[in-house]
Amino acid sequence: MSVARIRGAAHALPRRVVTNDELSNLMDTSDEWIRTRTGIRERHVSSGEDTSDLATQVAQQLLTASNLTGEALDFIIVATMTPDSAMPSTAARVQAAIGAAHAFAYDLTAACSGFVFALSQADKLITSGRYERGLVIGAEVLSKVIDWRDRTTAVLFGDGAGGVLLEADDTATTPFILAEKLQTDGSRGECLTSSKSLVQNPFVKFDKSENAQANRIQMDGRAVFDFAVRDVPKNIAETLMLSDLTAEEIDYFLLHQANSRLLDTIAKKLETPREKFLQNLEHYGNTSAASIPILLSEAIKNGKIKGDTSQKVVFTGFGGGLTWGTLVCQI
Ligand code: 4VN
């Protein structure tokens, strides 16, 4: 049987860094408030790079590090809620940029859970035996959809991209995904929205300013935070149960980087040392679908994650949809 394995991880960020102090010049906020409430100190913000540019940088790094050309790829999945365009997809743009002539490519939209959902899908493509090698990339230019007049949301988000090269291993004796549980509750979807496209045609009345606002991220912060505190640790605990593993047996927990206080709470609820929950949100803010692959790429670069199949790692995404989900992986 073909088992999927991560053959490499990479990330890319826009060069421009915006500190909390710089934001406090734009809106009524402060470094102190942002740091103590969220853990964020700075974020990278696009100076013109679009989502496909960041995703293409990640793809090129992944190919170079593995000594491959784009022609070796069978598929490309880009998880994003900020595509350059609805069509062509961001993944199709990446496919063209890296010359992946034999790869089919598509975007997957599951907000901050996008990378986890996409990694699960890619695992199934490979374990089906039909496809051997592909890229799974989370990429966002959230600065395009931030309401820069809203201090409650503008301080939280950042731009970036990360991804992995996934490859079939026909000699593997252990699976890649030991257990998984992906969830959605569309009935609570209205507490976190963006890029709402309103019906506009010559036969209905519409208002341009209403449309501009509908494009922006709108969040009921309390409702989303409460969701993350209640449903996410429950989902992690249930997925661990499915894997027959305890939290103690997990080397690292790579959770969506939304808020450091939330990570504190989840670690406590799972009675697990906070150090096992990797964190980099102080430098990047919340990059939605990109946050987990950026965290993974850094953890591989700094040696915490060895990538030699000796470790067990939990990936958990959660956010708009509402969507959430956990993969327990042998990595
Ligand atoms: C998951 C979460 C968040 C999120 C929600 C609220 C929030 C992050 C509200 C209270 C505020 C500090 C910041 Cl938990 C966002 C997403 C979307 O990716 C997913 N921070 N805060 C305070 O302390 O007043």
Boltz pocket constraint, residues with backbone or C-beta under 6 A from the ligand:
constraints:
  - pocket:
      binder: B
      contacts: [[A, 37], [A, 38], [A, 112], [A, 152], [A, 156], [A, 220], [A, 221], [A, 222], [A, 224], [A, 225], [A, 228], [A, 258], [A, 259], [A, 262], [A, 286], [A, 288], [A, 318], [A, 319], [A, 320]]
      max_distance: 6.0
